[in-house]
Amino acid sequence: MPDTVSTKDILVEIDKLNNRKDIHGILVQLPLPPQVDKNMVLEAILPEKDVDGFHPVNMGRLVAQEECLVPATPSGIIEMLKREGIKIKGANATMVGHSEIVGKPCTLLLLNEWLQ
């Protein structure tokens, strides 16, 4: 879509994708142009098709330690730590940055691993 796209135009496309049975995942590339309401766009994606895990339902499930779609980069970080045999439970960690894309979800995943 062009960088002049409106929130409404994106919402129309998301609605089409949400209703297609052959589409199983939707990813919105962030950041969006400044005229687009990011929250409206992310909330328009069905939680079960939100492959980034940014929908408030998926974020809430992540906080509640329920099964959900998890943002890819934080999930990959946890997987790398596990593959390297780095023990998370009981360890101290510092997250530099608090973005909704990496920092916050990674913090939640680390906390969830720590609590297990």
All heavy atoms as an XYZ file, in Angstrom:
892
protein
N       0.843     -1.171      0.000
C       0.000      0.000      0.000
C       0.896      1.243      0.000
O       1.985      1.206      0.584
C      -0.919      0.002      1.216
C      -1.820     -1.220      1.290
S      -2.952     -1.181      2.702
C      -4.474     -0.953      1.808
N       0.440      2.316     -0.602
C       1.257      3.534     -0.626
C       1.350      4.175      0.756
O       0.507      3.943      1.619
C       0.493      4.442     -1.602
C      -0.922      3.979     -1.530
C      -0.843      2.489     -1.288
N       2.367      4.993      0.943
C       2.531      5.644      2.254
C       1.486      6.733      2.507
O       1.443      7.307      3.584
C       3.943      6.195      2.433
C       4.321      7.240      1.397
O       3.497      7.559      0.510
O       5.455      7.741      1.465
N       0.624      6.979      1.527
C      -0.477      7.933      1.691
C      -1.767      7.229      2.111
O      -2.810      7.865      2.217
C      -0.724      8.695      0.372
O      -0.984      7.742     -0.667
C       0.471      9.548      0.008
N      -1.689      5.945      2.380
C      -2.861      5.143      2.719
C      -3.563      5.687      3.968
O      -2.917      6.241      4.857
C      -2.458      3.659      2.914
C      -1.599      3.495      4.161
C      -3.658      2.753      2.941
N      -4.849      5.504      4.007
C      -5.621      5.942      5.181
C      -5.892      4.759      6.097
O      -5.794      3.594      5.684
C      -6.951      6.556      4.741
O      -7.810      5.558      4.223
N      -6.249      5.067      7.315
C      -6.649      4.016      8.257
C      -7.812      3.230      7.680
O      -7.809      1.989      7.727
C      -7.049      4.644      9.604
O      -5.941      5.369     10.133
C      -7.489      3.589     10.608
N      -8.771      3.909      7.122
C      -9.950      3.248      6.559
C      -9.572      2.260      5.457
O     -10.092      1.141      5.420
C     -10.934      4.286      6.016
C     -12.205      3.682      5.467
C     -13.159      4.726      4.953
C     -14.397      4.059      4.360
N     -15.308      5.040      3.770
N      -8.655      2.656      4.584
C      -8.232      1.754      3.503
C      -7.598      0.477      4.056
O      -7.856     -0.626      3.575
C      -7.237      2.452      2.575
C      -7.870      3.571      1.759
O      -9.101      3.532      1.543
O      -7.132      4.479      1.337
N      -6.782      0.633      5.068
C      -6.142     -0.546      5.667
C      -7.189     -1.415      6.355
O      -7.157     -2.642      6.246
C      -5.030     -0.129      6.658
C      -3.905      0.584      5.905
C      -4.495     -1.355      7.401
C      -2.825      1.139      6.808
N      -8.127     -0.792      7.054
C      -9.174     -1.554      7.744
C     -10.021     -2.349      6.759
O     -10.413     -3.489      7.055
C     -10.045     -0.620      8.584
C      -9.352      0.045      9.773
C     -10.292      1.021     10.459
C      -8.806     -0.980     10.745
N     -10.286     -1.785      5.594
C     -11.043     -2.506      4.564
C     -10.274     -3.753      4.123
O     -10.839     -4.848      4.004
C     -11.349     -1.579      3.364
C     -11.841     -2.371      2.160
C     -12.362     -0.517      3.751
N      -8.969     -3.617      3.909
C      -8.146     -4.763      3.488
C      -8.063     -5.818      4.587
O      -8.139     -7.015      4.320
C      -6.746     -4.302      3.081
C      -6.711     -3.541      1.788
C      -7.288     -4.328      0.609
O      -6.933     -5.505      0.439
O      -8.102     -3.747     -0.122
N      -7.903     -5.381      5.816
C      -7.841     -6.330      6.926
C      -9.152     -7.086      7.055
O      -9.156     -8.299      7.281
C      -7.465     -5.619      8.243
C      -5.998     -5.194      8.196
C      -7.725     -6.522      9.457
C      -5.553     -4.349      9.360
N     -10.260     -6.397      6.897
C     -11.560     -7.062      6.963
C     -11.669     -8.143      5.888
O     -12.152     -9.247      6.158
C     -12.687     -6.039      6.815
C     -14.053     -6.653      7.040
O     -14.268     -7.245      8.125
O     -14.900     -6.577      6.120
N     -11.202     -7.846      4.694
C     -11.220     -8.843      3.610
C     -10.382    -10.065      3.997
O     -10.800    -11.203      3.818
C     -10.686     -8.244      2.311
C     -11.588     -7.231      1.662
C     -10.899     -6.673      0.409
C     -11.609     -5.471     -0.139
N     -10.877     -4.886     -1.288
N      -9.188     -9.807      4.538
C      -8.287    -10.901      4.916
C      -8.848    -11.698      6.094
O      -8.718    -12.925      6.140
C      -6.899    -10.361      5.242
C      -6.165     -9.688      4.086
C      -4.908     -8.998      4.591
C      -5.849    -10.678      2.985
N      -9.446    -11.016      7.052
C     -10.055    -11.701      8.197
C     -11.131    -12.678      7.747
O     -11.304    -13.738      8.358
C     -10.699    -10.689      9.155
C      -9.716    -10.067     10.116
O      -8.667    -10.617     10.406
N     -10.070     -8.892     10.618
N     -11.856    -12.329      6.694
C     -12.982    -13.139      6.235
C     -12.607    -14.217      5.228
O     -13.472    -15.010      4.852
C     -14.081    -12.231      5.675
C     -14.760    -11.459      6.783
O     -15.295    -12.025      7.715
N     -14.701    -10.136      6.703
N     -11.373    -14.262      4.822
C     -10.945    -15.295      3.871
C     -10.511    -16.544      4.622
O      -9.663    -16.490      5.508
C      -9.807    -14.776      3.001
C     -10.285    -13.807      1.939
C      -9.200    -13.352      1.025
N      -8.388    -14.440      0.480
C      -7.349    -14.244     -0.320
N      -6.990    -13.017     -0.660
N      -6.653    -15.264     -0.766
N     -11.090    -17.679      4.244
C     -10.762    -18.961      4.889
C      -9.355    -19.442      4.517
O      -8.748    -20.216      5.254
C     -11.789    -20.025      4.498
C     -13.216    -19.669      4.895
C     -13.439    -19.851      6.366
C     -14.898    -19.640      6.695
N     -15.099    -18.768      7.812
N      -8.847    -18.998      3.362
C      -7.522    -19.438      2.916
C      -6.390    -18.587      3.480
O      -5.220    -18.866      3.234
C      -7.453    -19.472      1.385
C      -7.640    -18.097      0.757
O      -8.426    -17.289      1.295
O      -7.011    -17.831     -0.281
N      -6.715    -17.570      4.255
C      -5.709    -16.727      4.913
C      -5.684    -17.104      6.390
O      -6.671    -16.976      7.088
C      -6.034    -15.226      4.762
C      -6.080    -14.815      3.293
C      -5.049    -14.365      5.551
C      -4.739    -14.864      2.586
N      -4.529    -17.569      6.843
C      -4.411    -18.035      8.228
C      -3.634    -17.075      9.119
O      -3.647    -17.227     10.343
C      -3.746    -19.408      8.259
C      -4.471    -20.417      7.439
N      -5.657    -20.979      7.837
C      -4.196    -20.928      6.221
C      -6.084    -21.822      6.910
N      -5.214    -21.800      5.915
N      -2.946    -16.110      8.516
C      -2.178    -15.164      9.299
C      -2.084    -13.817      8.614
O      -2.007    -13.744      7.391
N      -2.107    -12.772      9.416
C      -1.993    -11.399      8.919
C      -0.887    -10.700      9.687
O      -0.833    -10.765     10.912
C      -3.323    -10.620      9.097
C      -4.468    -11.321      8.361
C      -3.161     -9.179      8.609
C      -5.842    -10.748      8.685
N      -0.011    -10.033      8.955
C       1.094     -9.284      9.545
C       1.043     -7.866      8.995
O       1.006     -7.683      7.784
C       2.418     -9.945      9.186
C       3.663     -9.326      9.769
C       4.660    -10.424     10.087
C       4.286     -8.309      8.855
N       1.005     -6.891      9.854
C       1.052     -5.492      9.453
C       2.453     -4.985      9.739
O       2.921     -5.045     10.884
C       0.006     -4.641     10.218
C       0.178     -3.163      9.899
C      -1.407     -5.096      9.867
N       3.132     -4.519      8.694
C       4.498     -4.029      8.867
C       4.485     -2.683      9.575
O       3.875     -1.734      9.101
C       5.192     -3.896      7.506
C       6.641     -3.478      7.608
C       7.491     -4.480      8.351
O       7.490     -5.662      8.037
N       8.205     -4.029      9.366
N       5.129     -2.622     10.716
C       5.257     -1.378     11.474
C       6.634     -0.786     11.235
O       7.572     -1.536     10.955
C       5.063     -1.664     12.975
C       3.708     -2.231     13.375
C       3.693     -2.526     14.866
C       2.572     -1.308     13.001
N       6.815      0.500     11.340
C       5.810      1.491     11.714
C       4.894      1.821     10.535
O       5.271      1.660      9.379
C       6.637      2.711     12.121
C       7.889      2.601     11.308
C       8.144      1.106     11.166
N       3.716      2.297     10.867
C       2.754      2.747      9.871
C       2.942      4.247      9.640
O       3.490      4.941     10.496
C       1.331      2.464     10.353
C       0.956      0.983     10.441
C      -0.363      0.815     11.188
C       0.869      0.366      9.064
N       2.483      4.745      8.495
C       2.579      6.188      8.265
C       1.862      6.969      9.371
O       0.922      6.448      9.989
C       1.876      6.376      6.914
C       1.927      5.045      6.247
C       1.884      4.043      7.360
N       2.268      8.187      9.626
C       1.722      8.942     10.766
C       0.217      9.200     10.710
O      -0.405      9.350     11.758
C       2.501     10.262     10.739
C       3.139     10.333      9.401
C       3.289      8.945      8.910
N      -0.363      9.210      9.530
C      -1.805      9.466      9.426
C      -2.651      8.230      9.732
O      -3.864      8.314      9.835
C      -2.167     10.003      8.020
C      -2.159      8.976      6.908
C      -0.784      8.721      6.304
O       0.224      9.229      6.778
N      -0.722      7.937      5.245
N      -2.009      7.085      9.937
C      -2.730      5.834     10.194
C      -2.793      5.576     11.694
O      -1.787      5.686     12.394
C      -2.054      4.653      9.469
C      -2.721      3.336      9.828
C      -2.072      4.873      7.957
N      -3.973      5.208     12.176
C      -4.178      4.876     13.581
C      -3.725      3.436     13.813
O      -4.445      2.490     13.501
C      -5.654      5.044     13.950
C      -5.929      4.850     15.424
O      -5.247      4.023     16.073
O      -6.852      5.507     15.927
N      -2.526      3.290     14.337
C      -1.923      1.969     14.534
C      -2.790      1.068     15.404
O      -2.977     -0.114     15.096
C      -0.535      2.118     15.162
C       0.143      0.789     15.460
C       1.442      0.975     16.200
C       1.138      1.195     17.650
N       2.262      1.116     18.557
N      -3.315      1.600     16.489
C      -4.118      0.777     17.393
C      -5.371      0.248     16.710
O      -5.725     -0.923     16.878
C      -4.484      1.557     18.658
C      -3.277      1.812     19.531
O      -2.301      1.074     19.481
N      -3.321      2.857     20.309
N      -6.033      1.095     15.940
C      -7.228      0.644     15.220
C      -6.879     -0.473     14.246
O      -7.614     -1.455     14.120
C      -7.882      1.802     14.465
C      -8.697      2.718     15.340
S      -9.523      4.010     14.379
C     -10.779      3.036     13.539
N      -5.757     -0.324     13.568
C      -5.333     -1.321     12.588
C      -5.012     -2.645     13.271
O      -5.505     -3.699     12.873
C      -4.125     -0.803     11.772
C      -3.500     -1.914     10.950
C      -4.548      0.362     10.881
N      -4.212     -2.611     14.323
C      -3.822     -3.852     15.002
C      -5.010     -4.533     15.664
O      -5.095     -5.761     15.678
C      -2.722     -3.567     16.022
C      -1.387     -3.091     15.443
C      -0.397     -2.810     16.554
C      -0.826     -4.077     14.431
N      -5.930     -3.751     16.195
C      -7.105     -4.331     16.848
C      -8.104     -4.899     15.846
O      -8.959     -5.708     16.223
C      -7.776     -3.292     17.741
C      -6.952     -2.978     18.965
C      -7.528     -1.870     19.825
O      -8.728     -1.550     19.680
O      -6.776     -1.328     20.642
N      -7.996     -4.498     14.580
C      -8.915     -4.993     13.555
C      -8.588     -6.424     13.124
O      -9.447     -7.146     12.610
C      -8.892     -4.077     12.340
N      -7.360     -6.850     13.349
C      -6.947     -8.205     12.965
C      -7.537     -9.198     13.963
O      -7.444     -8.997     15.178
C      -5.407     -8.328     12.962
C      -4.802     -7.329     11.980
C      -4.975     -9.748     12.619
C      -3.296     -7.195     12.098
N      -8.133    -10.254     13.451
C      -8.634    -11.296     14.355
C      -7.475    -11.849     15.173
O      -6.406    -12.137     14.622
C      -9.288    -12.424     13.564
C     -10.591    -12.098     12.842
C     -11.043    -13.298     12.002
C     -11.672    -11.715     13.840
N      -7.644    -11.994     16.489
C      -6.537    -12.490     17.316
C      -5.940    -13.803     16.814
O      -4.727    -13.992     16.876
C      -7.177    -12.669     18.692
C      -8.295    -11.689     18.706
C      -8.815    -11.663     17.287
N      -6.761    -14.686     16.286
C      -6.251    -15.973     15.808
C      -5.475    -15.855     14.496
O      -4.809    -16.810     14.080
C      -7.378    -17.004     15.668
C      -8.464    -16.621     14.699
C      -9.612    -15.826     15.322
O      -9.461    -15.271     16.423
O     -10.675    -15.774     14.681
N      -5.535    -14.710     13.840
C      -4.767    -14.481     12.609
C      -3.628    -13.489     12.824
O      -2.888    -13.175     11.902
C      -5.689    -13.970     11.494
C      -6.656    -15.013     10.987
C      -7.387    -14.537      9.753
C      -8.299    -15.640      9.234
N      -8.854    -15.278      7.913
N      -3.458    -13.006     14.037
C      -2.463    -11.992     14.381
C      -1.107    -12.642     14.613
O      -0.704    -12.895     15.750
C      -2.940    -11.240     15.638
C      -1.891    -10.330     16.219
O      -1.108     -9.750     15.454
O      -1.866    -10.195     17.453
N      -0.380    -12.907     13.526
C       0.873    -13.653     13.652
C       1.952    -12.897     14.415
O       2.899    -13.508     14.912
C       1.408    -14.111     12.276
C       0.465    -15.099     11.635
C       1.648    -12.935     11.352
N       1.826    -11.586     14.540
C       2.788    -10.813     15.335
C       2.475    -10.849     16.819
O       3.319    -10.496     17.639
C       2.817     -9.353     14.882
C       3.859     -9.085     13.812
O       4.904     -9.759     13.818
O       3.630     -8.190     12.991
N       1.254    -11.225     17.184
C       0.878    -11.254     18.594
C       0.670     -9.880     19.189
O       0.780     -9.704     20.396
N       0.350     -8.877     18.363
C       0.190     -7.507     18.843
C      -1.234     -7.159     19.235
O      -1.459     -6.118     19.850
C       0.640     -6.500     17.775
C       2.102     -6.562     17.447
C       2.548     -6.149     16.213
C       3.028     -7.021     18.364
C       3.903     -6.186     15.891
C       4.381     -7.068     18.064
C       4.815     -6.648     16.815
N      -2.198     -7.992     18.885
C      -3.587     -7.700     19.239
C      -3.697     -7.692     20.765
O      -3.066     -8.501     21.450
C      -4.530     -8.752     18.650
C      -5.972     -8.396     18.755
N      -6.674     -8.498     19.934
C      -6.839     -7.914     17.836
C      -7.910     -8.103     19.734
N      -8.039     -7.740     18.468
N      -4.498     -6.773     21.326
C      -4.634     -6.721     22.792
C      -5.046     -8.059     23.412
O      -4.623     -8.369     24.536
C      -5.713     -5.657     23.012
C      -5.637     -4.781     21.819
C      -5.253     -5.684     20.671
N      -5.813     -8.856     22.709
C      -6.196    -10.178     23.238
C      -4.959    -11.052     23.378
O      -4.754    -11.713     24.405
C      -7.265    -10.852     22.341
C      -7.445    -12.319     22.713
C      -8.580    -10.101     22.436
N      -4.096    -11.064     22.363
C      -2.886    -11.880     22.438
C      -1.919    -11.353     23.487
O      -1.288    -12.128     24.204
C      -2.218    -11.966     21.066
C      -2.961    -12.895     20.140
O      -3.496    -13.918     20.562
N      -3.021    -12.544     18.871
N      -1.805    -10.030     23.602
C      -0.936     -9.470     24.642
C      -1.467     -9.825     26.025
O      -0.700    -10.157     26.924
C      -0.809     -7.956     24.479
C      -0.006     -7.538     23.252
S       1.668     -8.195     23.232
C       2.466     -7.038     24.308
N      -2.779     -9.761     26.197
C      -3.387    -10.134     27.482
C      -3.157    -11.595     27.802
O      -2.874    -11.955     28.956
N      -3.265    -12.443     26.786
C      -3.010    -13.872     26.998
C      -1.554    -14.117     27.356
O      -1.248    -14.985     28.171
C      -3.402    -14.664     25.749
C      -4.897    -14.740     25.553
C      -5.254    -15.478     24.287
N      -6.696    -15.553     24.145
C      -7.319    -15.738     22.995
N      -6.629    -15.876     21.882
N      -8.628    -15.785     22.945
N      -0.658    -13.340     26.758
C       0.759    -13.468     27.087
C       0.995    -13.100     28.548
O       1.686    -13.812     29.276
C       1.594    -12.574     26.163
C       3.106    -12.624     26.318
C       3.651    -14.027     26.097
C       3.761    -11.640     25.360
N       0.376    -12.017     28.995
C       0.501    -11.596     30.396
C      -0.067    -12.661     31.330
O       0.511    -12.956     32.385
C      -0.219    -10.238     30.623
C      -0.325     -9.912     32.109
C       0.503     -9.127     29.889
N      -1.192    -13.263     30.929
C      -1.857    -14.268     31.769
C      -1.255    -15.658     31.609
O      -1.756    -16.617     32.188
C      -3.350    -14.312     31.430
N      -0.185    -15.771     30.853
C       0.483    -17.045     30.599
C      -0.457    -18.065     29.964
O      -0.407    -19.253     30.275
C       1.105    -17.619     31.866
C       2.217    -16.760     32.417
C       2.829    -17.375     33.647
O       2.278    -17.248     34.738
N       3.945    -18.047     33.481
N      -1.301    -17.582     29.046
C      -2.204    -18.450     28.305
C      -1.660    -18.645     26.895
O      -0.856    -17.837     26.410
C      -3.601    -17.826     28.228
C      -4.272    -17.685     29.577
C      -5.617    -16.986     29.490
O      -6.087    -16.695     28.360
O      -6.196    -16.702     30.545
N      -2.108    -19.692     26.239
C      -1.666    -19.952     24.871
C      -2.095    -18.810     23.965
O      -3.226    -18.342     24.018
C      -2.267    -21.258     24.362
C      -1.707    -21.678     23.028
C      -2.181    -23.039     22.609
O      -2.376    -23.908     23.474
O      -2.363    -23.217     21.393
N      -1.146    -18.322     23.159
C      -1.427    -17.220     22.251
C      -0.364    -17.159     21.177
O       0.641    -17.860     21.241
C      -1.469    -15.897     23.009
S       0.091    -15.438     23.780
N      -0.599    -16.302     20.190
C       0.426    -16.018     19.199
C       1.381    -15.002     19.817
O       0.958    -13.997     20.379
C      -0.211    -15.472     17.927
C      -1.068    -16.486     17.164
C      -1.831    -15.806     16.033
C      -0.223    -17.616     16.625
N       2.671    -15.293     19.737
C       3.698    -14.487     20.398
C       4.531    -13.779     19.336
O       4.856    -14.372     18.308
C       4.608    -15.394     21.261
C       5.699    -14.595     21.930
C       3.781    -16.139     22.298
N       4.896    -12.519     19.564
C       5.755    -11.823     18.604
C       7.011    -12.638     18.289
O       7.630    -13.230     19.182
C       6.098    -10.516     19.320
C       4.940    -10.283     20.231
C       4.521    -11.663     20.682
N       7.378    -12.652     17.013
C       8.441    -13.536     16.526
C       9.814    -13.271     17.136
O      10.498    -14.199     17.559
C       8.526    -13.448     15.000
N      10.242    -12.029     17.179
C      11.595    -11.745     17.672
C      11.758    -12.119     19.139
O      12.714    -12.826     19.486
C      11.970    -10.271     17.419
O      11.909    -10.019     16.005
C      13.355     -9.956     17.933
N      10.846    -11.718     20.030
C      10.987    -12.155     21.422
C      10.941    -13.674     21.565
O      11.700    -14.248     22.347
C       9.794    -11.502     22.126
C       9.476    -10.313     21.298
C       9.755    -10.733     19.890
N      10.089    -14.313     20.796
C      10.012    -15.773     20.837
C      11.337    -16.394     20.401
O      11.818    -17.358     21.000
C       8.873    -16.242     19.928
O       8.734    -17.630     19.984
N      11.937    -15.802     19.370
C      13.239    -16.282     18.901
C      14.335    -16.093     19.927
O      15.233    -16.927     20.066
N      14.279    -14.996     20.658
C      15.278    -14.744     21.708
C      15.204    -15.817     22.788
O      16.228    -16.366     23.211
C      15.078    -13.332     22.306
C      15.450    -12.272     21.270
C      15.873    -13.165     23.607
C      15.031    -10.862     21.637
N      13.989    -16.134     23.211
C      13.809    -17.182     24.230
C      14.303    -18.516     23.692
O      14.992    -19.268     24.398
C      12.333    -17.274     24.679
C      11.867    -15.961     25.313
C      12.112    -18.456     25.610
C      12.619    -15.542     26.557
N      13.989    -18.805     22.446
C      14.430    -20.068     21.835
C      15.951    -20.144     21.772
O      16.541    -21.193     22.057
C      13.833    -20.212     20.430
C      14.166    -21.514     19.749
C      13.623    -22.752     20.445
O      12.604    -22.662     21.155
O      14.235    -23.839     20.278
N      16.606    -19.037     21.420
C      18.077    -19.035     21.374
C      18.671    -19.280     22.755
O      19.643    -20.044     22.904
C      18.592    -17.710     20.812
C      18.401    -17.576     19.323
S      19.088    -16.103     18.514
C      19.570    -15.016     19.788
N      18.098    -18.634     23.781
C      18.597    -18.854     25.138
C      18.465    -20.319     25.536
O      19.394    -20.910     26.107
C      17.835    -17.967     26.131
C      18.082    -16.461     26.032
C      17.111    -15.701     26.927
C      19.524    -16.122     26.380
N      17.329    -20.915     25.209
C      17.104    -22.322     25.557
C      18.063    -23.240     24.812
O      18.624    -24.172     25.400
C      15.653    -22.710     25.245
C      14.655    -22.118     26.205
C      13.239    -22.548     25.849
C      12.234    -22.034     26.849
N      10.861    -22.460     26.526
N      18.256    -22.982     23.523
C      19.153    -23.837     22.732
C      20.598    -23.746     23.206
O      21.361    -24.695     23.061
C      19.070    -23.464     21.251
C      17.784    -23.907     20.604
C      17.772    -23.651     19.131
N      16.479    -23.959     18.561
C      16.251    -24.103     17.284
N      17.234    -23.970     16.416
N      15.039    -24.383     16.843
N      20.960    -22.601     23.761
C      22.312    -22.425     24.286
C      22.443    -22.952     25.713
O      23.508    -22.870     26.312
C      22.730    -20.953     24.223
C      22.937    -20.442     22.815
C      24.044    -21.170     22.076
O      25.117    -21.424     22.684
O      23.838    -21.515     20.900
N      21.337    -23.472     26.253
C      21.364    -24.033     27.591
C      21.424    -22.989     28.692
O      21.842    -23.289     29.816
N      21.022    -21.775     28.378
C      21.038    -20.705     29.377
C      19.793    -20.826     30.246
O      18.669    -20.798     29.758
C      21.118    -19.319     28.697
C      22.442    -19.218     27.935
C      20.974    -18.203     29.723
C      22.562    -18.017     27.040
N      20.025    -20.982     31.531
C      18.934    -21.144     32.480
C      18.280    -19.784     32.731
O      18.957    -18.823     33.095
C      19.468    -21.730     33.785
C      18.419    -22.021     34.818
C      19.064    -22.590     36.073
C      18.039    -22.583     37.187
N      18.645    -22.833     38.481
N      16.970    -19.723     32.533
C      16.239    -18.475     32.730
C      15.652    -18.419     34.139
O      15.722    -17.398     34.806
C      15.137    -18.302     31.663
C      15.772    -18.256     30.265
C      14.312    -17.046     31.928
C      14.788    -18.287     29.126
N      15.103    -19.536     34.589
C      14.470    -19.556     35.909
C      15.483    -19.180     36.977
O      16.558    -19.759     37.081
C      13.887    -20.932     36.203
C      13.114    -20.980     37.512
C      12.440    -22.321     37.704
C      11.713    -22.379     39.002
N      10.379    -21.812     38.950
N      15.143    -18.154     37.750
C      16.010    -17.707     38.836
C      17.097    -16.733     38.416
O      17.789    -16.197     39.262
N      17.244    -16.508     37.111
C      18.287    -15.593     36.634
C      17.793    -14.152     36.669
O      16.591    -13.893     36.669
C      18.688    -15.969     35.207
N      18.722    -13.233     36.700
C      18.402    -11.815     36.595
C      18.574    -11.395     35.139
O      19.514    -11.832     34.471
C      19.323    -10.970     37.471
C      19.077    -11.215     38.934
O      17.943    -11.312     39.372
N      20.150    -11.342     39.696
N      17.684    -10.555     34.667
C      17.772    -10.056     33.294
C      17.444     -8.573     33.289
O      16.641     -8.095     34.086
C      16.799    -10.807     32.398
N      18.072     -7.863     32.392
C      17.777     -6.445     32.188
C      17.366     -6.268     30.744
O      18.081     -6.678     29.838
C      19.016     -5.571     32.482
O      19.407     -5.776     33.834
C      18.723     -4.101     32.244
N      16.207     -5.670     30.539
C      15.732     -5.391     29.194
C      16.005     -3.920     28.902
O      15.539     -3.040     29.630
C      14.226     -5.682     29.083
C      13.651     -5.420     27.718
S      14.389     -6.409     26.407
C      14.090     -8.060     26.992
N      16.773     -3.670     27.870
C      17.050     -2.304     27.452
C      16.068     -1.990     26.336
O      16.088     -2.625     25.291
C      18.505     -2.141     26.976
C      18.759     -0.726     26.490
C      19.473     -2.524     28.090
N      15.196     -1.057     26.594
C      14.144     -0.720     25.637
C      12.832     -1.340     26.066
O      12.802     -2.353     26.762
N      11.757     -0.709     25.660
C      10.443     -1.198     26.075
C       9.432     -1.127     24.930
O       8.267     -0.858     25.138
C       9.946     -0.415     27.294
C       9.772      1.054     27.031
N      10.820      1.931     27.078
C       8.682      1.775     26.694
C      10.371      3.142     26.798
N       9.073      3.071     26.553
N       9.911     -1.406     23.719
C       9.011     -1.331     22.569
C       7.935     -2.410     22.665
O       8.123     -3.446     23.300
C       9.793     -1.516     21.264
O      10.206     -2.868     21.119
N       6.833     -2.139     22.029
C       5.745     -3.119     21.997
C       6.077     -4.276     21.075
O       5.445     -5.327     21.146
C       4.449     -2.434     21.551
C       3.954     -1.416     22.559
C       2.767     -0.619     22.049
O       2.231     -0.935     20.978
O       2.373      0.323     22.745
N       7.077     -4.089     20.217
C       7.441     -5.112     19.244
C       8.422     -6.121     19.841
O       8.299     -7.316     19.611
C       8.027     -4.458     17.980
C       6.963     -3.589     17.305
C       8.567     -5.494     17.014
C       7.479     -2.726     16.177
N       9.386     -5.651     20.622
C      10.403     -6.556     21.168
C      10.511     -6.459     22.692
O      10.388     -7.461     23.382
C      11.794     -6.294     20.525
C      12.849     -7.207     21.147
C      11.747     -6.495     19.029
N      10.750     -5.273     23.209
C      11.067     -5.123     24.633
C      10.017     -5.643     25.587
O      10.304     -6.476     26.457
N       8.792     -5.159     25.462
C       7.735     -5.586     26.393
C       7.410     -7.071     26.251
O       7.360     -7.787     27.258
C       6.482     -4.736     26.201
C       6.629     -3.323     26.722
C       5.377     -2.506     26.471
C       5.575     -1.073     26.889
N       4.410     -0.232     26.571
N       7.199     -7.569     25.011
C       6.903     -9.006     24.908
C       8.056     -9.886     25.394
O       7.830    -10.910     26.034
C       6.646     -9.221     23.413
C       6.284     -7.889     22.880
C       7.027     -6.897     23.724
N       9.290     -9.470     25.125
C      10.434    -10.269     25.576
C      10.503    -10.287     27.101
O      10.778    -11.327     27.707
C      11.724     -9.715     24.981
S      13.119    -10.841     25.154
N      10.227     -9.149     27.721
C      10.198     -9.085     29.181
C       9.154    -10.047     29.739
O       9.419    -10.788     30.700
C       9.908     -7.642     29.644
O      10.960     -6.795     29.181
C       9.796     -7.556     31.148
N       7.976    -10.048     29.116
C       6.911    -10.954     29.578
C       7.305    -12.414     29.389
O       7.066    -13.248     30.267
C       5.610    -10.654     28.835
C       4.939     -9.336     29.209
C       3.823     -9.004     28.236
C       4.413     -9.393     30.637
N       7.919    -12.738     28.254
C       8.343    -14.119     28.023
C       9.418    -14.537     29.014
O       9.402    -15.669     29.524
C       8.844    -14.291     26.590
C       7.781    -14.245     25.505
C       8.428    -14.262     24.121
C       6.805    -15.407     25.645
N      10.357    -13.659     29.279
C      11.391    -13.973     30.282
C      10.760    -14.194     31.652
O      11.108    -15.143     32.360
C      12.432    -12.853     30.350
C      13.410    -12.760     29.196
C      14.161    -11.439     29.227
C      14.382    -13.934     29.213
N       9.837    -13.317     32.018
C       9.157    -13.458     33.308
C       8.374    -14.769     33.370
O       8.425    -15.489     34.372
C       8.225    -12.271     33.544
C       7.444    -12.282     34.867
C       8.400    -12.294     36.059
C       6.529    -11.073     34.928
N       7.673    -15.095     32.292
C       6.913    -16.345     32.263
C       7.826    -17.560     32.402
O       7.496    -18.524     33.080
C       6.077    -16.438     30.979
C       4.920    -15.463     30.959
O       4.578    -14.857     31.978
N       4.321    -15.278     29.805
N       8.983    -17.521     31.736
C       9.947    -18.629     31.874
C      10.496    -18.684     33.277
O      10.709    -19.756     33.843
C      11.102    -18.440     30.867
C      10.719    -18.666     29.433
C      10.409    -20.123     29.120
O      11.044    -21.014     29.718
O       9.535    -20.360     28.265
N      10.754    -17.514     33.864
C      11.309    -17.431     35.213
C      10.349    -18.014     36.234
O      10.762    -18.615     37.225
C      11.627    -15.973     35.521
C      12.441    -15.759     36.765
C      13.789    -15.862     36.874
C      11.940    -15.405     38.051
N      14.172    -15.581     38.167
C      13.052    -15.313     38.920
C      10.673    -15.163     38.571
C      12.945    -14.982     40.242
C      10.566    -14.831     39.901
C      11.695    -14.741     40.726
N       9.047    -17.820     35.994
C       8.039    -18.289     36.937
C       7.761    -19.773     36.827
O       7.165    -20.358     37.733
C       6.730    -17.510     36.739
C       6.784    -16.018     37.103
C       5.516    -15.311     36.656
C       7.029    -15.834     38.579
N       8.163    -20.384     35.747
C       7.859    -21.819     35.560
C       8.751    -22.694     36.388
O       9.837    -22.453     36.692
C       7.986    -22.210     34.080
C       6.907    -21.610     33.253
C       6.987    -22.053     31.792
O       7.823    -22.842     31.404
N       6.101    -21.522     30.987
